[in-house]
Amino acid sequence: MKIKELLGKTVLDKNAFEVGKVEDVDFDPESGTITGITLALHKNIFSKDLSGILFEDVATIGEYIILNKEIPKKDEESSDEDK
């Protein structure tokens, strides 16, 4: 699979919730291995947040990229801080 095929792919967390799309891919230039991906997180139509994910947190790559961890939504993070 080529890196350009990863760009724009939908990313799901381990609970199959859509968390965003691949915005960029980080790799080690010496070994050529992927070290991480940058996600454009869903925020609203006019803005987005970016989040880095280590490549070791990727469970599978296919039609979707599925992570082996849960990504909390921004509104969940703020409600957790209020408690």
Residue, then its C-alpha position, 0 to 999 in steps of 0.5 A: m500500500k502506498i502512503k497516498e492511499l492512506l491519506g483521506k481514509t476514515v479512521l475508527d476507534k476500537n469501538a467502531f466510532e468514526v474519529g476522523k480522517v488521515e491528514d498526514v503520515d509520519f515515517d522514518p526516512e532511514s528505514g521507510t517504516i511508518t511511525g505515526i499518522t495525523l488525524a483530522l478529527h471531526k469538529n464541525i463543517f468549518s473547522k477541524d482539530l488535528s491529533g497524532i496517533l502512533f502507528e503501533d495504535v493501528a490495529t488494521i488497515g483496509e477499507y477503514i483504519i481501525l485503531n486498537k484504542e478508544i479516542p475520546k470526543k472533545d465534548e466528552e473530554s470537557s465533560d470529564e474535566d467538569k466532574 
